[in-house]
Amino acid sequence: MRKNPSGIKEIARRAGVHHSTVSRVLNAQTRSLVSGKVATDILHIAEALGYRRNSMAVGLKTSRSFTIGVIVPDLTNPVFPPIVRAVERTMGTEGYVTVLADTDNSMETERIVLDSLYSRQVDGLILATALLNDDIVAECRKRLVPFVLVNRTISGATATSVVTNDSYGIRLAVEHLVELGHRKLAYVGGPLNASTSKSRHEGFREAMTAHRLKADPRIMYECRSLTSDAGSTACQSLIQSKRRFTAIVAANDLLALGCYAALDAAGLKCPADVSVTGYNDMPFAEHFAPPLTTLRIPLTEMGNQAALLLLRKMRDPKTVLPSVQLQPSLVVRGSTAPPSRSR
């Protein structure tokens, strides 16, 4: 961090803390030594004062650009903005500028974006786009640019990543529904070439087996995308199948929102007729009608951890760092209730 005692003292004065506390927070590697609220307040004050590392001077000495790239598959998905914001904040305190790119779930676009970022000589990458069998990761290794995966990982977990325990999260949803009395559970999931969707799909099957219930493939749908439209189409198919189900476990909140629409169009009420659970606890999920029971994942922590890992990898590219797995938590709201006898 730039030698700027007056800046640090001013931040300390406004935050009401000792300047050494400010120094710890402004160093991403020692930030965890300070309590979360105090650290957040200090970062907000530093940002308001425009406090940044003098990266140009350091870059001239080290041949670094002090720029990193963050690639996401779909910025309209509410999962990604909190992750990106946390990355920007953590990297910014170390003097790095974050360049954000959206691939719109296109591998061709992802390659174009990567080439563009390489041409900018980025010092590192954070990828939220990885698929289970992804040659983009091999390309990153070939280019010798440090990278960290976030939200998703690859087969064999051979790359450093920050993810959540997705199978465990779905098991929590199933257990909640079973405790309410549900026995006929449908599942609406995402494309199985992504680790998140695959783990949640497996978690559903494992949880059903653990409760001695049948995971009926006739009421389990794999959507091509993780959108509300895809969820609506899947739920329409569920309804038209005439198979009995009293609850839907959706692999993300957007799919759940689509299920809401399809149920409403069919004259079915949630949760009176069909309970619905989501995953991610995206912003405004509590304002759905009804408020959505879902799995909350620590999106800000995910972005922060990814940035910290990337900083370590950029300092020592040869170091082998363990991946981080964060735990989801169940948030019970108004979209789940005991099953209706009529169904």
Summary of the structure (lengths in Angstrom):
residues: 343
radius of gyration: 22.3
end to end distance: 62.4
largest distance: 72.9
contacts: 1201
relative contact order: 0.12
helix: 47%
strand: 15%
